[in-house]
Each structure stands twice: as structure tokens, then as C-alpha cells.
Amino acid sequence: METRHIIKRLNNNIKMIMKRLIKRYIIKAQADKESDEITEGELKEIKQDISSLRYELLEEKSQNLETLDGLLRRMGEISTPSAASVALPVAPTYI
């Protein structure tokens, strides 16, 4: 009788250990799955960040174009002397 009792206890211990191992495996698998997935809220946040970046880049581009336009105007003023100060070359005359 004592042998049966020991075997029964061992079987119960094995079952309990197996249940715990399975439970740990399931919990770990669920945690891994949750950490691998991106939630809908995270997707919306990423979309918002991309949209914000897009508008920031467009604004920066606009400012850079204005700066470039101003620089080109100044370069034109410097490199193009006014008509009053320019002496036109005289073509040689042959007599």
C-alpha cells in the first residue's frame, strides 16, 4: 500500500509540475506575442509623427526658398550694375 501511495504522490507532483510548466509557457508565449505586435494606438501615434514631420519639412522648405530668393536678388543687384554707370563699348568705325 505504501508503494501505491508513493507512486500516486509522484504522479500528482508530476501533473502539478507539468501544469505549472505549461502555464509558464503560455504566459511567456502571450507576453512575447504582445511585445511583437504593434497596437492600433501606436500606429496612430506613428502616423501623427509622420504627418507632423511632413508639415515641418514643408515649412522649412518654404523658408529656405524665401532665403534663396532673397540671396539671388542680392546677387543680381551686385552683379548687374545700373545702366547709368555702364559705358557701352563703341564699335570701331572704318573710314
N, CA, C and O atoms as a CHARMM CRD file, in Angstrom:
* protein
*
  380
    1    1 MET  N      0.79900  -1.19700   0.00000 PROA 1      0.00000
    2    1 MET  CA     0.00000   0.00000   0.00000 PROA 1      0.00000
    3    1 MET  C      0.84200   1.26000   0.00000 PROA 1      0.00000
    4    1 MET  O      0.50500   2.27800  -0.60500 PROA 1      0.00000
    5    2 GLU  N      1.90500   1.14500   0.67800 PROA 2      0.00000
    6    2 GLU  CA     2.75600   2.30800   0.77800 PROA 2      0.00000
    7    2 GLU  C      3.36300   2.64700  -0.58200 PROA 2      0.00000
    8    2 GLU  O      3.53200   3.82600  -0.89300 PROA 2      0.00000
    9    3 THR  N      3.68900   1.66600  -1.38700 PROA 3      0.00000
   10    3 THR  CA     4.25700   1.88000  -2.70900 PROA 3      0.00000
   11    3 THR  C      3.23100   2.57400  -3.60100 PROA 3      0.00000
   12    3 THR  O      3.57300   3.48500  -4.35600 PROA 3      0.00000
   13    4 ARG  N      1.98500   2.14500  -3.51200 PROA 4      0.00000
   14    4 ARG  CA     0.92300   2.78400  -4.30100 PROA 4      0.00000
   15    4 ARG  C      0.77000   4.24900  -3.90500 PROA 4      0.00000
   16    4 ARG  O      0.58100   5.11600  -4.75900 PROA 4      0.00000
   17    5 HSD  N      0.84900   4.50500  -2.65500 PROA 5      0.00000
   18    5 HSD  CA     0.70400   5.86100  -2.14300 PROA 5      0.00000
   19    5 HSD  C      1.85000   6.74500  -2.65700 PROA 5      0.00000
   20    5 HSD  O      1.61800   7.88900  -3.04900 PROA 5      0.00000
   21    6 ILE  N      3.05800   6.23000  -2.65800 PROA 6      0.00000
   22    6 ILE  CA     4.22600   6.97400  -3.13400 PROA 6      0.00000
   23    6 ILE  C      4.09100   7.24000  -4.63200 PROA 6      0.00000
   24    6 ILE  O      4.35200   8.34900  -5.09800 PROA 6      0.00000
   25    7 ILE  N      3.68500   6.22700  -5.37100 PROA 7      0.00000
   26    7 ILE  CA     3.52100   6.37000  -6.82600 PROA 7      0.00000
   27    7 ILE  C      2.44300   7.41000  -7.13200 PROA 7      0.00000
   28    7 ILE  O      2.60500   8.24000  -8.02600 PROA 7      0.00000
   29    8 LYS  N      1.34600   7.35500  -6.38300 PROA 8      0.00000
   30    8 LYS  CA     0.25000   8.30200  -6.56600 PROA 8      0.00000
   31    8 LYS  C      0.73400   9.73100  -6.27600 PROA 8      0.00000
   32    8 LYS  O      0.39600  10.66200  -7.00700 PROA 8      0.00000
   33    9 ARG  N      1.51300   9.89800  -5.22300 PROA 9      0.00000
   34    9 ARG  CA     2.04300  11.21100  -4.87000 PROA 9      0.00000
   35    9 ARG  C      3.00400  11.72400  -5.94700 PROA 9      0.00000
   36    9 ARG  O      2.97900  12.89800  -6.31500 PROA 9      0.00000
   37   10 LEU  N      3.84500  10.82400  -6.43900 PROA 10     0.00000
   38   10 LEU  CA     4.77200  11.20100  -7.50200 PROA 10     0.00000
   39   10 LEU  C      4.02300  11.63100  -8.77000 PROA 10     0.00000
   40   10 LEU  O      4.38100  12.61900  -9.41100 PROA 10     0.00000
   41   11 ASN  N      2.98500  10.87700  -9.11400 PROA 11     0.00000
   42   11 ASN  CA     2.17200  11.21600 -10.28100 PROA 11     0.00000
   43   11 ASN  C      1.50400  12.58200 -10.10400 PROA 11     0.00000
   44   11 ASN  O      1.45600  13.38200 -11.03900 PROA 11     0.00000
   45   12 ASN  N      0.99600  12.83900  -8.91400 PROA 12     0.00000
   46   12 ASN  CA     0.37100  14.13400  -8.63500 PROA 12     0.00000
   47   12 ASN  C      1.39800  15.27700  -8.74600 PROA 12     0.00000
   48   12 ASN  O      1.11100  16.34700  -9.28300 PROA 12     0.00000
   49   13 ASN  N      2.59200  15.01200  -8.22200 PROA 13     0.00000
   50   13 ASN  CA     3.65400  16.02500  -8.31600 PROA 13     0.00000
   51   13 ASN  C      4.02300  16.29200  -9.77500 PROA 13     0.00000
   52   13 ASN  O      4.20700  17.43800 -10.18700 PROA 13     0.00000
   53   14 ILE  N      4.12500  15.20900 -10.54300 PROA 14     0.00000
   54   14 ILE  CA     4.46200  15.35500 -11.96900 PROA 14     0.00000
   55   14 ILE  C      3.37400  16.15400 -12.68500 PROA 14     0.00000
   56   14 ILE  O      3.68100  17.04000 -13.48300 PROA 14     0.00000
   57   15 LYS  N      2.10400  15.84700 -12.40700 PROA 15     0.00000
   58   15 LYS  CA     0.99000  16.56700 -13.03200 PROA 15     0.00000
   59   15 LYS  C      1.03000  18.05300 -12.65800 PROA 15     0.00000
   60   15 LYS  O      0.83300  18.92500 -13.50400 PROA 15     0.00000
   61   16 MET  N      1.28900  18.32000 -11.38100 PROA 16     0.00000
   62   16 MET  CA     1.33300  19.69400 -10.91000 PROA 16     0.00000
   63   16 MET  C      2.49500  20.45900 -11.57800 PROA 16     0.00000
   64   16 MET  O      2.33700  21.60900 -11.98800 PROA 16     0.00000
   65   17 ILE  N      3.65200  19.80300 -11.67800 PROA 17     0.00000
   66   17 ILE  CA     4.80400  20.42700 -12.32100 PROA 17     0.00000
   67   17 ILE  C      4.51600  20.67900 -13.79800 PROA 17     0.00000
   68   17 ILE  O      4.84900  21.74100 -14.32400 PROA 17     0.00000
   69   18 MET  N      3.89700  19.70600 -14.46700 PROA 18     0.00000
   70   18 MET  CA     3.56600  19.86400 -15.88200 PROA 18     0.00000
   71   18 MET  C      2.57600  21.01800 -16.08100 PROA 18     0.00000
   72   18 MET  O      2.72400  21.80000 -17.02100 PROA 18     0.00000
   73   19 LYS  N      1.57600  21.13100 -15.21100 PROA 19     0.00000
   74   19 LYS  CA     0.60900  22.22500 -15.31200 PROA 19     0.00000
   75   19 LYS  C      1.31000  23.56600 -15.15300 PROA 19     0.00000
   76   19 LYS  O      1.01800  24.51100 -15.88600 PROA 19     0.00000
   77   20 ARG  N      2.23000  23.65400 -14.20200 PROA 20     0.00000
   78   20 ARG  CA     2.97300  24.90300 -13.97800 PROA 20     0.00000
   79   20 ARG  C      3.84100  25.24900 -15.18800 PROA 20     0.00000
   80   20 ARG  O      3.90600  26.40300 -15.61200 PROA 20     0.00000
   81   21 LEU  N      4.50900  24.22600 -15.73700 PROA 21     0.00000
   82   21 LEU  CA     5.34400  24.46400 -16.91100 PROA 21     0.00000
   83   21 LEU  C      4.52000  24.93800 -18.11100 PROA 21     0.00000
   84   21 LEU  O      4.90800  25.85900 -18.82900 PROA 21     0.00000
   85   22 ILE  N      3.38200  24.28800 -18.30500 PROA 22     0.00000
   86   22 ILE  CA     2.50300  24.67200 -19.41200 PROA 22     0.00000
   87   22 ILE  C      1.99600  26.09600 -19.20700 PROA 22     0.00000
   88   22 ILE  O      1.96000  26.89600 -20.14200 PROA 22     0.00000
   89   23 LYS  N      1.60200  26.40300 -17.95800 PROA 23     0.00000
   90   23 LYS  CA     1.11000  27.74500 -17.65500 PROA 23     0.00000
   91   23 LYS  C      2.21700  28.78600 -17.91400 PROA 23     0.00000
   92   23 LYS  O      1.95200  29.83700 -18.49700 PROA 23     0.00000
   93   24 ARG  N      3.44800  28.49700 -17.48200 PROA 24     0.00000
   94   24 ARG  CA     4.57300  29.40900 -17.73600 PROA 24     0.00000
   95   24 ARG  C      4.79400  29.59400 -19.23200 PROA 24     0.00000
   96   24 ARG  O      5.01400  30.70800 -19.70900 PROA 24     0.00000
   97   25 TYR  N      4.73100  28.48300 -19.96400 PROA 25     0.00000
   98   25 TYR  CA     4.92800  28.54700 -21.41400 PROA 25     0.00000
   99   25 TYR  C      3.86300  29.42800 -22.06300 PROA 25     0.00000
  100   25 TYR  O      4.17800  30.27300 -22.90000 PROA 25     0.00000
  101   26 ILE  N      2.61400  29.23100 -21.68100 PROA 26     0.00000
  102   26 ILE  CA     1.50600  30.00800 -22.25900 PROA 26     0.00000
  103   26 ILE  C      1.66300  31.49400 -21.92800 PROA 26     0.00000
  104   26 ILE  O      1.50200  32.35200 -22.79600 PROA 26     0.00000
  105   27 ILE  N      1.97600  31.78500 -20.67900 PROA 27     0.00000
  106   27 ILE  CA     2.14200  33.18600 -20.26500 PROA 27     0.00000
  107   27 ILE  C      3.30000  33.83200 -21.02800 PROA 27     0.00000
  108   27 ILE  O      3.19000  34.96900 -21.48700 PROA 27     0.00000
  109   28 LYS  N      4.40600  33.10400 -21.15800 PROA 28     0.00000
  110   28 LYS  CA     5.55800  33.64500 -21.89000 PROA 28     0.00000
  111   28 LYS  C      5.22100  33.84100 -23.36200 PROA 28     0.00000
  112   28 LYS  O      5.59600  34.85200 -23.95700 PROA 28     0.00000
  113   29 ALA  N      4.52000  32.88700 -23.94700 PROA 29     0.00000
  114   29 ALA  CA     4.14400  32.99900 -25.36000 PROA 29     0.00000
  115   29 ALA  C      3.22000  34.20100 -25.57500 PROA 29     0.00000
  116   29 ALA  O      3.35800  34.91400 -26.56900 PROA 29     0.00000
  117   30 GLN  N      2.28800  34.42900 -24.66000 PROA 30     0.00000
  118   30 GLN  CA     1.39100  35.57600 -24.77100 PROA 30     0.00000
  119   30 GLN  C      2.16300  36.88700 -24.61600 PROA 30     0.00000
  120   30 GLN  O      1.91400  37.84900 -25.34400 PROA 30     0.00000
  121   31 ALA  N      3.09300  36.91900 -23.67100 PROA 31     0.00000
  122   31 ALA  CA     3.90100  38.12500 -23.46200 PROA 31     0.00000
  123   31 ALA  C      4.75200  38.41000 -24.68800 PROA 31     0.00000
  124   31 ALA  O      4.87400  39.56300 -25.10100 PROA 31     0.00000
  125   32 ASP  N      5.34500  37.37200 -25.27600 PROA 32     0.00000
  126   32 ASP  CA     6.15500  37.55800 -26.48800 PROA 32     0.00000
  127   32 ASP  C      5.29100  38.05300 -27.64300 PROA 32     0.00000
  128   32 ASP  O      5.70600  38.92600 -28.40500 PROA 32     0.00000
  129   33 LYS  N      4.10400  37.50100 -27.76700 PROA 33     0.00000
  130   33 LYS  CA     3.19700  37.90200 -28.83800 PROA 33     0.00000
  131   33 LYS  C      2.78100  39.35200 -28.65900 PROA 33     0.00000
  132   33 LYS  O      2.73800  40.10500 -29.63200 PROA 33     0.00000
  133   34 GLU  N      2.47500  39.75600 -27.44200 PROA 34     0.00000
  134   34 GLU  CA     2.06000  41.12800 -27.16900 PROA 34     0.00000
  135   34 GLU  C      3.19500  42.11200 -27.41900 PROA 34     0.00000
  136   34 GLU  O      2.96300  43.21800 -27.90700 PROA 34     0.00000
  137   35 SER  N      4.40200  41.71900 -27.09100 PROA 35     0.00000
  138   35 SER  CA     5.53100  42.62800 -27.29000 PROA 35     0.00000
  139   35 SER  C      5.90500  42.73300 -28.76700 PROA 35     0.00000
  140   35 SER  O      6.49200  43.73600 -29.17200 PROA 35     0.00000
  141   36 ASP  N      5.58700  41.73600 -29.57600 PROA 36     0.00000
  142   36 ASP  CA     5.89900  41.76600 -31.00200 PROA 36     0.00000
  143   36 ASP  C      4.86100  42.55600 -31.79400 PROA 36     0.00000
  144   36 ASP  O      5.18400  43.09600 -32.85200 PROA 36     0.00000
  145   37 GLU  N      3.64800  42.63500 -31.31600 PROA 37     0.00000
  146   37 GLU  CA     2.58200  43.30000 -32.04900 PROA 37     0.00000
  147   37 GLU  C      2.59300  44.79800 -31.77700 PROA 37     0.00000
  148   37 GLU  O      2.95500  45.25000 -30.69000 PROA 37     0.00000
  149   38 ILE  N      2.19100  45.54900 -32.78200 PROA 38     0.00000
  150   38 ILE  CA     2.03500  46.98300 -32.62000 PROA 38     0.00000
  151   38 ILE  C      0.55200  47.24300 -32.44200 PROA 38     0.00000
  152   38 ILE  O     -0.27000  46.76700 -33.22600 PROA 38     0.00000
  153   39 THR  N      0.21600  47.99300 -31.41800 PROA 39     0.00000
  154   39 THR  CA    -1.19000  48.26300 -31.15800 PROA 39     0.00000
  155   39 THR  C     -1.70500  49.34500 -32.09800 PROA 39     0.00000
  156   39 THR  O     -0.92800  50.05900 -32.73200 PROA 39     0.00000
  157   40 GLU  N     -3.02000  49.45200 -32.17500 PROA 40     0.00000
  158   40 GLU  CA    -3.63800  50.45200 -33.03600 PROA 40     0.00000
  159   40 GLU  C     -3.25700  51.85800 -32.57400 PROA 40     0.00000
  160   40 GLU  O     -3.04200  52.74900 -33.39600 PROA 40     0.00000
  161   41 GLY  N     -3.17500  52.05100 -31.27200 PROA 41     0.00000
  162   41 GLY  CA    -2.77900  53.34700 -30.72800 PROA 41     0.00000
  163   41 GLY  C     -1.36700  53.72400 -31.13500 PROA 41     0.00000
  164   41 GLY  O     -1.09400  54.88300 -31.44900 PROA 41     0.00000
  165   42 GLU  N     -0.46700  52.74500 -31.12900 PROA 42     0.00000
  166   42 GLU  CA     0.90800  53.00700 -31.54500 PROA 42     0.00000
  167   42 GLU  C      0.97100  53.36600 -33.02900 PROA 42     0.00000
  168   42 GLU  O      1.75300  54.23000 -33.42700 PROA 42     0.00000
  169   43 LEU  N      0.14600  52.70100 -33.85200 PROA 43     0.00000
  170   43 LEU  CA     0.10000  53.02400 -35.28000 PROA 43     0.00000
  171   43 LEU  C     -0.38800  54.45100 -35.49900 PROA 43     0.00000
  172   43 LEU  O      0.16000  55.18000 -36.32400 PROA 43     0.00000
  173   44 LYS  N     -1.42800  54.84900 -34.75200 PROA 44     0.00000
  174   44 LYS  CA    -1.94300  56.21500 -34.87800 PROA 44     0.00000
  175   44 LYS  C     -0.88000  57.22800 -34.46400 PROA 44     0.00000
  176   44 LYS  O     -0.74400  58.28000 -35.08800 PROA 44     0.00000
  177   45 GLU  N     -0.13500  56.91500 -33.42300 PROA 45     0.00000
  178   45 GLU  CA     0.92900  57.80900 -32.95300 PROA 45     0.00000
  179   45 GLU  C      2.02900  57.94100 -34.01100 PROA 45     0.00000
  180   45 GLU  O      2.54500  59.03500 -34.24000 PROA 45     0.00000
  181   46 ILE  N      2.38400  56.83200 -34.64800 PROA 46     0.00000
  182   46 ILE  CA     3.39700  56.86300 -35.70100 PROA 46     0.00000
  183   46 ILE  C      2.90400  57.69300 -36.88400 PROA 46     0.00000
  184   46 ILE  O      3.65900  58.49100 -37.44000 PROA 46     0.00000
  185   47 LYS  N      1.63800  57.50600 -37.27100 PROA 47     0.00000
  186   47 LYS  CA     1.07100  58.28200 -38.37200 PROA 47     0.00000
  187   47 LYS  C      1.08800  59.76700 -38.03900 PROA 47     0.00000
  188   47 LYS  O      1.40400  60.59200 -38.89700 PROA 47     0.00000
  189   48 GLN  N      0.75200  60.11400 -36.80000 PROA 48     0.00000
  190   48 GLN  CA     0.75000  61.51600 -36.37800 PROA 48     0.00000
  191   48 GLN  C      2.15800  62.09600 -36.43000 PROA 48     0.00000
  192   48 GLN  O      2.35200  63.23200 -36.86400 PROA 48     0.00000
  193   49 ASP  N      3.13500  61.31600 -35.99000 PROA 49     0.00000
  194   49 ASP  CA     4.53200  61.77600 -36.03300 PROA 49     0.00000
  195   49 ASP  C      4.97900  62.01800 -37.47500 PROA 49     0.00000
  196   49 ASP  O      5.65900  63.00400 -37.76100 PROA 49     0.00000
  197   50 ILE  N      4.59700  61.12200 -38.37700 PROA 50     0.00000
  198   50 ILE  CA     4.97000  61.27500 -39.79000 PROA 50     0.00000
  199   50 ILE  C      4.30400  62.51500 -40.37600 PROA 50     0.00000
  200   50 ILE  O      4.92900  63.27200 -41.11900 PROA 50     0.00000
  201   51 SER  N      3.03900  62.71700 -40.04000 PROA 51     0.00000
  202   51 SER  CA     2.31800  63.88000 -40.53400 PROA 51     0.00000
  203   51 SER  C      2.95500  65.17100 -40.01700 PROA 51     0.00000
  204   51 SER  O      3.12200  66.12600 -40.77500 PROA 51     0.00000
  205   52 SER  N      3.30500  65.20300 -38.74500 PROA 52     0.00000
  206   52 SER  CA     3.95600  66.38200 -38.16900 PROA 52     0.00000
  207   52 SER  C      5.29300  66.64600 -38.84400 PROA 52     0.00000
  208   52 SER  O      5.61700  67.79000 -39.15900 PROA 52     0.00000
  209   53 LEU  N      6.06700  65.59600 -39.06500 PROA 53     0.00000
  210   53 LEU  CA     7.36100  65.73500 -39.73200 PROA 53     0.00000
  211   53 LEU  C      7.17600  66.28900 -41.13800 PROA 53     0.00000
  212   53 LEU  O      7.95200  67.13300 -41.58600 PROA 53     0.00000
  213   54 ARG  N      6.15700  65.81700 -41.82500 PROA 54     0.00000
  214   54 ARG  CA     5.88700  66.28500 -43.19500 PROA 54     0.00000
  215   54 ARG  C      5.63600  67.78900 -43.20700 PROA 54     0.00000
  216   54 ARG  O      6.20300  68.50500 -44.03300 PROA 54     0.00000
  217   55 TYR  N      4.78500  68.27500 -42.29200 PROA 55     0.00000
  218   55 TYR  CA     4.48100  69.70500 -42.25800 PROA 55     0.00000
  219   55 TYR  C      5.69200  70.52600 -41.82300 PROA 55     0.00000
  220   55 TYR  O      5.89300  71.63800 -42.31300 PROA 55     0.00000
  221   56 GLU  N      6.49400  69.99400 -40.91700 PROA 56     0.00000
  222   56 GLU  CA     7.71500  70.69700 -40.51600 PROA 56     0.00000
  223   56 GLU  C      8.67600  70.82100 -41.69400 PROA 56     0.00000
  224   56 GLU  O      9.28000  71.87300 -41.90000 PROA 56     0.00000
  225   57 LEU  N      8.81600  69.73900 -42.47200 PROA 57     0.00000
  226   57 LEU  CA     9.70300  69.77200 -43.63000 PROA 57     0.00000
  227   57 LEU  C      9.19300  70.73500 -44.70400 PROA 57     0.00000
  228   57 LEU  O      9.98400  71.43500 -45.33600 PROA 57     0.00000
  229   58 LEU  N      7.87200  70.77200 -44.91200 PROA 58     0.00000
  230   58 LEU  CA     7.31100  71.70100 -45.88700 PROA 58     0.00000
  231   58 LEU  C      7.54300  73.14600 -45.45500 PROA 58     0.00000
  232   58 LEU  O      7.86200  73.99900 -46.28200 PROA 58     0.00000
  233   59 GLU  N      7.38400  73.42000 -44.16800 PROA 59     0.00000
  234   59 GLU  CA     7.61400  74.76700 -43.64900 PROA 59     0.00000
  235   59 GLU  C      9.08100  75.15900 -43.80900 PROA 59     0.00000
  236   59 GLU  O      9.38900  76.27800 -44.21700 PROA 59     0.00000
  237   60 GLU  N      9.97800  74.23700 -43.48600 PROA 60     0.00000
  238   60 GLU  CA    11.40800  74.50500 -43.62700 PROA 60     0.00000
  239   60 GLU  C     11.77200  74.74600 -45.09500 PROA 60     0.00000
  240   60 GLU  O     12.57900  75.62400 -45.40300 PROA 60     0.00000
  241   61 LYS  N     11.17700  73.96700 -45.99100 PROA 61     0.00000
  242   61 LYS  CA    11.42700  74.14000 -47.42200 PROA 61     0.00000
  243   61 LYS  C     10.97300  75.52500 -47.87200 PROA 61     0.00000
  244   61 LYS  O     11.67500  76.19600 -48.62900 PROA 61     0.00000
  245   62 SER  N      9.81200  75.94900 -47.41100 PROA 62     0.00000
  246   62 SER  CA     9.28900  77.26200 -47.77000 PROA 62     0.00000
  247   62 SER  C     10.22700  78.37100 -47.28400 PROA 62     0.00000
  248   62 SER  O     10.52000  79.31000 -48.02400 PROA 62     0.00000
  249   63 GLN  N     10.69200  78.25800 -46.04900 PROA 63     0.00000
  250   63 GLN  CA    11.61700  79.25700 -45.50500 PROA 63     0.00000
  251   63 GLN  C     12.92900  79.26400 -46.29200 PROA 63     0.00000
  252   63 GLN  O     13.47700  80.33000 -46.57400 PROA 63     0.00000
  253   64 ASN  N     13.42800  78.09300 -46.64200 PROA 64     0.00000
  254   64 ASN  CA    14.67600  78.00800 -47.40700 PROA 64     0.00000
  255   64 ASN  C     14.52400  78.62100 -48.80200 PROA 64     0.00000
  256   64 ASN  O     15.44500  79.26400 -49.30600 PROA 64     0.00000
  257   65 LEU  N     13.35600  78.41800 -49.42000 PROA 65     0.00000
  258   65 LEU  CA    13.11300  79.01300 -50.73300 PROA 65     0.00000
  259   65 LEU  C     13.07900  80.53500 -50.64400 PROA 65     0.00000
  260   65 LEU  O     13.60000  81.22100 -51.52300 PROA 65     0.00000
  261   66 GLU  N     12.46500  81.06700 -49.58200 PROA 66     0.00000
  262   66 GLU  CA    12.43900  82.51800 -49.38600 PROA 66     0.00000
  263   66 GLU  C     13.85300  83.06200 -49.19700 PROA 66     0.00000
  264   66 GLU  O     14.20800  84.09600 -49.76200 PROA 66     0.00000
  265   67 THR  N     14.65000  82.36600 -48.40600 PROA 67     0.00000
  266   67 THR  CA    16.03700  82.78000 -48.18200 PROA 67     0.00000
  267   67 THR  C     16.82100  82.74700 -49.48500 PROA 67     0.00000
  268   67 THR  O     17.57000  83.67500 -49.78900 PROA 67     0.00000
  269   68 LEU  N     16.64900  81.67700 -50.25200 PROA 68     0.00000
  270   68 LEU  CA    17.34100  81.54500 -51.53900 PROA 68     0.00000
  271   68 LEU  C     16.92000  82.65400 -52.48900 PROA 68     0.00000
  272   68 LEU  O     17.75900  83.23300 -53.17900 PROA 68     0.00000
  273   69 ASP  N     15.62800  82.95400 -52.53100 PROA 69     0.00000
  274   69 ASP  CA    15.12800  84.02500 -53.39400 PROA 69     0.00000
  275   69 ASP  C     15.77200  85.35700 -53.01100 PROA 69     0.00000
  276   69 ASP  O     16.20200  86.10600 -53.88800 PROA 69     0.00000
  277   70 GLY  N     15.84400  85.65900 -51.71900 PROA 70     0.00000
  278   70 GLY  CA    16.47500  86.89200 -51.25300 PROA 70     0.00000
  279   70 GLY  C     17.94400  86.95600 -51.63200 PROA 70     0.00000
  280   70 GLY  O     18.43800  87.99900 -52.05900 PROA 70     0.00000
  281   71 LEU  N     18.64500  85.83100 -51.47400 PROA 71     0.00000
  282   71 LEU  CA    20.07000  85.80200 -51.83700 PROA 71     0.00000
  283   71 LEU  C     20.26700  85.99400 -53.33500 PROA 71     0.00000
  284   71 LEU  O     21.19000  86.69200 -53.75400 PROA 71     0.00000
  285   72 LEU  N     19.42000  85.38800 -54.13400 PROA 72     0.00000
  286   72 LEU  CA    19.53400  85.52800 -55.59400 PROA 72     0.00000
  287   72 LEU  C     19.26900  86.97400 -56.01300 PROA 72     0.00000
  288   72 LEU  O     19.92800  87.48500 -56.91900 PROA 72     0.00000
  289   73 ARG  N     18.32400  87.62800 -55.37000 PROA 73     0.00000
  290   73 ARG  CA    18.04900  89.03700 -55.67800 PROA 73     0.00000
  291   73 ARG  C     19.26300  89.90300 -55.34300 PROA 73     0.00000
  292   73 ARG  O     19.65100  90.77800 -56.11700 PROA 73     0.00000
  293   74 ARG  N     19.85200  89.64500 -54.18100 PROA 74     0.00000
  294   74 ARG  CA    21.02900  90.42900 -53.78200 PROA 74     0.00000
  295   74 ARG  C     22.19200  90.18000 -54.74200 PROA 74     0.00000
  296   74 ARG  O     22.92100  91.10800 -55.09400 PROA 74     0.00000
  297   75 MET  N     22.36000  88.93900 -55.16100 PROA 75     0.00000
  298   75 MET  CA    23.42900  88.62900 -56.11700 PROA 75     0.00000
  299   75 MET  C     23.18700  89.34800 -57.43600 PROA 75     0.00000
  300   75 MET  O     24.12400  89.83500 -58.06800 PROA 75     0.00000
  301   76 GLY  N     21.92100  89.41300 -57.85000 PROA 76     0.00000
  302   76 GLY  CA    21.57500  90.11000 -59.09400 PROA 76     0.00000
  303   76 GLY  C     21.86600  91.58800 -58.98500 PROA 76     0.00000
  304   76 GLY  O     22.32600  92.19800 -59.95000 PROA 76     0.00000
  305   77 GLU  N     21.60700  92.18200 -57.82800 PROA 77     0.00000
  306   77 GLU  CA    21.86800  93.60600 -57.62200 PROA 77     0.00000
  307   77 GLU  C     23.36500  93.88300 -57.64800 PROA 77     0.00000
  308   77 GLU  O     23.80000  94.91200 -58.16400 PROA 77     0.00000
  309   78 ILE  N     24.13900  92.98500 -57.10300 PROA 78     0.00000
  310   78 ILE  CA    25.57700  93.18400 -57.03400 PROA 78     0.00000
  311   78 ILE  C     26.22400  92.97100 -58.39400 PROA 78     0.00000
  312   78 ILE  O     27.08300  93.75600 -58.79400 PROA 78     0.00000
  313   79 SER  N     25.82900  91.92500 -59.11200 PROA 79     0.00000
  314   79 SER  CA    26.49500  91.58200 -60.36600 PROA 79     0.00000
  315   79 SER  C     25.96100  92.36300 -61.55500 PROA 79     0.00000
  316   79 SER  O     26.63000  92.42300 -62.58700 PROA 79     0.00000
  317   80 THR  N     24.79100  92.95900 -61.45300 PROA 80     0.00000
  318   80 THR  CA    24.23200  93.72600 -62.56100 PROA 80     0.00000
  319   80 THR  C     24.32200  95.20900 -62.21600 PROA 80     0.00000
  320   80 THR  O     23.48800  95.72200 -61.47000 PROA 80     0.00000
  321   81 PRO  N     25.30400  95.88600 -62.74100 PROA 81     0.00000
  322   81 PRO  CA    25.41600  97.31600 -62.46300 PROA 81     0.00000
  323   81 PRO  C     24.28700  98.07200 -63.16000 PROA 81     0.00000
  324   81 PRO  O     23.72800  97.59000 -64.14500 PROA 81     0.00000
  325   82 SER  N     23.96100  99.23100 -62.66000 PROA 82     0.00000
  326   82 SER  CA    22.87200 100.02200 -63.24300 PROA 82     0.00000
  327   82 SER  C     23.28400 100.53600 -64.62300 PROA 82     0.00000
  328   82 SER  O     24.47600 100.64700 -64.90900 PROA 82     0.00000
  329   83 ALA  N     22.32500 100.84500 -65.46700 PROA 83     0.00000
  330   83 ALA  CA    22.58000 101.26400 -66.85200 PROA 83     0.00000
  331   83 ALA  C     23.32200 102.59000 -66.91500 PROA 83     0.00000
  332   83 ALA  O     24.09800 102.80300 -67.84600 PROA 83     0.00000
  333   84 ALA  N     23.11500 103.47800 -65.97100 PROA 84     0.00000
  334   84 ALA  CA    23.75500 104.79300 -65.98200 PROA 84     0.00000
  335   84 ALA  C     25.25500 104.67700 -65.78900 PROA 84     0.00000
  336   84 ALA  O     26.00800 105.48200 -66.33700 PROA 84     0.00000
  337   85 SER  N     25.69900 103.71200 -65.03800 PROA 85     0.00000
  338   85 SER  CA    27.12300 103.61800 -64.74100 PROA 85     0.00000
  339   85 SER  C     27.88000 102.73700 -65.72700 PROA 85     0.00000
  340   85 SER  O     29.09500 102.58500 -65.60900 PROA 85     0.00000
  341   86 VAL  N     27.19400 102.16900 -66.67900 PROA 86     0.00000
  342   86 VAL  CA    27.85100 101.27200 -67.62500 PROA 86     0.00000
  343   86 VAL  C     28.15800 102.03900 -68.89600 PROA 86     0.00000
  344   86 VAL  O     27.27500 102.64700 -69.50000 PROA 86     0.00000
  345   87 ALA  N     29.39700 102.00500 -69.28700 PROA 87     0.00000
  346   87 ALA  CA    29.78900 102.62700 -70.55000 PROA 87     0.00000
  347   87 ALA  C     29.70200 101.57000 -71.62800 PROA 87     0.00000
  348   87 ALA  O     30.36600 100.53600 -71.55400 PROA 87     0.00000
  349   88 LEU  N     28.89200 101.82900 -72.61600 PROA 88     0.00000
  350   88 LEU  CA    28.73300 100.87500 -73.69300 PROA 88     0.00000
  351   88 LEU  C     29.94600 100.94600 -74.60500 PROA 88     0.00000
  352   88 LEU  O     30.45200 102.03100 -74.89000 PROA 88     0.00000
  353   89 PRO  N     30.40600  99.80500 -75.05900 PROA 89     0.00000
  354   89 PRO  CA    31.56400  99.84800 -75.95200 PROA 89     0.00000
  355   89 PRO  C     31.18700 100.47500 -77.28700 PROA 89     0.00000
  356   89 PRO  O     30.08300 100.28000 -77.79600 PROA 89     0.00000
  357   90 VAL  N     32.10300 101.20900 -77.82400 PROA 90     0.00000
  358   90 VAL  CA    31.88000 101.87500 -79.09300 PROA 90     0.00000
  359   90 VAL  C     32.49400 100.99700 -80.17300 PROA 90     0.00000
  360   90 VAL  O     33.64400 100.56700 -80.08600 PROA 90     0.00000
  361   91 ALA  N     31.68600 100.75100 -81.18700 PROA 91     0.00000
  362   91 ALA  CA    32.19300  99.94000 -82.28800 PROA 91     0.00000
  363   91 ALA  C     33.16600 100.77400 -83.10400 PROA 91     0.00000
  364   91 ALA  O     32.91600 101.95500 -83.34300 PROA 91     0.00000
  365   92 PRO  N     34.25600 100.18400 -83.53000 PROA 92     0.00000
  366   92 PRO  CA    35.22300 100.95500 -84.32200 PROA 92     0.00000
  367   92 PRO  C     34.63500 101.33100 -85.67000 PROA 92     0.00000
  368   92 PRO  O     33.90200 100.55200 -86.28100 PROA 92     0.00000
  369   93 THR  N     34.95100 102.49100 -86.11200 PROA 93     0.00000
  370   93 THR  CA    34.48300 102.93800 -87.41500 PROA 93     0.00000
  371   93 THR  C     35.64700 102.88600 -88.39700 PROA 93     0.00000
  372   93 THR  O     36.77200 103.25300 -88.06000 PROA 93     0.00000
  373   94 TYR  N     35.37700 102.44300 -89.57000 PROA 94     0.00000
  374   94 TYR  CA    36.40800 102.33500 -90.60800 PROA 94     0.00000
  375   94 TYR  C     36.09300 103.35100 -91.68300 PROA 94     0.00000
  376   94 TYR  O     35.00700 103.34100 -92.26200 PROA 94     0.00000
  377   95 ILE  N     37.03300 104.21600 -91.94500 PROA 95     0.00000
  378   95 ILE  CA    36.83100 105.21100 -92.98200 PROA 95     0.00000
  379   95 ILE  C     37.71000 104.88800 -94.16200 PROA 95     0.00000
  380   95 ILE  O     37.69600 105.60900 -95.15900 PROA 95     0.00000
